[in-house]
Amino acid sequence: MNVRNGNVKPHGDRKLTPEESAVVKSWLAERVALLNARDVDDILRAVDHMNLTAQWVQSKATDEQLDAVTDTLLLAMHDLRTVLVRKKADRLMKGAEGDS
């Protein structure tokens, strides 16, 4: 079974019964929902790490440590901000088009 595209290939020459197909489709829907929820949870954990990073920079980081991470963090945050702003603008434009 391919969770990404929903393709189901039974082993051998076996054909799934309608009942088996229904069970597989139900399982697949549940699995996709679980994987999507995990993605969001992972991102929310990343936000927590960013907040911890800000606290670390503010209170504990030495100049040497900051020199080691500043450029990498700034580039990553710039890339993330750019994508988030573009995606939000796209969503707002779609919403404005739908209101017309």
C-alpha positions in Angstrom: 0.0 0.0 0.0 1.3 3.4 -0.9 0.0 6.0 1.6 1.1 8.9 -0.5 -1.0 8.1 -3.6 -3.5 5.5 -2.2 -2.4 2.7 -4.5 -3.2 -0.7 -3.1 -1.5 -3.8 -4.6 -2.5 -7.1 -3.1 0.2 -9.8 -3.1 0.1 -12.3 -5.9 -2.9 -12.5 -8.2 -5.3 -11.9 -5.3 -8.3 -9.5 -5.8 -9.7 -7.7 -2.8 -13.3 -8.2 -2.0 -15.5 -5.0 -1.7 -15.4 -5.5 2.1 -11.6 -5.7 2.1 -11.4 -2.7 -0.1 -13.6 -0.7 2.3 -11.5 -1.7 5.3 -8.3 -0.8 3.4 -9.8 2.6 2.4 -10.9 3.3 6.0 -7.4 2.3 7.4 -5.7 4.5 4.7 -7.9 7.5 5.6 -7.1 7.1 9.3 -3.4 6.6 8.6 -3.2 9.8 6.4 -5.0 11.8 9.2 -2.5 10.4 11.8 0.5 11.3 9.6 -0.9 14.8 9.0 -1.5 15.3 12.7 2.1 14.2 13.4 3.4 16.7 10.9 1.6 19.5 12.6 2.8 18.3 16.0 6.4 18.2 14.8 6.1 21.8 13.6 4.6 22.9 16.9 7.6 21.2 18.7 9.9 23.2 16.4 8.2 26.4 17.5 8.8 25.4 21.1 12.5 24.8 20.2 12.7 28.2 18.6 11.3 29.8 21.8 13.9 27.9 23.8 16.5 29.1 21.4 15.5 32.7 21.9 15.7 32.2 25.7 19.1 30.6 25.3 20.4 33.4 23.1 19.1 36.0 25.6 20.4 34.4 28.8 23.0 31.8 28.3 24.8 31.9 25.0 28.4 33.0 24.9 29.8 35.2 22.1 31.6 32.1 20.7 28.4 30.1 20.7 26.5 32.9 19.0 29.2 33.2 16.4 28.7 29.5 15.7 24.9 29.6 15.1 23.8 33.1 14.2 24.2 33.0 10.4 22.7 29.6 10.1 19.7 30.6 12.3 19.2 33.9 10.5 19.2 32.2 7.1 16.8 29.5 8.2 14.5 32.0 9.8 14.6 34.2 6.7 13.8 31.3 4.4 10.9 30.2 6.7 9.5 33.7 6.9 9.7 34.2 3.1 7.7 31.0 2.5 5.2 31.7 5.3 4.5 35.2 4.0 4.1 34.0 0.4 1.8 31.1 1.4 -0.3 33.4 3.6 -0.6 36.0 0.8 -1.7 33.2 -1.6 -4.4 32.1 0.9 -5.6 35.6 1.4 -5.8 36.2 -2.3 -7.8 33.0 -2.8 -10.1 34.1 -0.1 -10.5 37.5 -1.7 -11.3 35.9 -5.1 -13.9 33.7 -3.4 -15.6 36.7 -1.9 -16.0 38.4 -5.3 
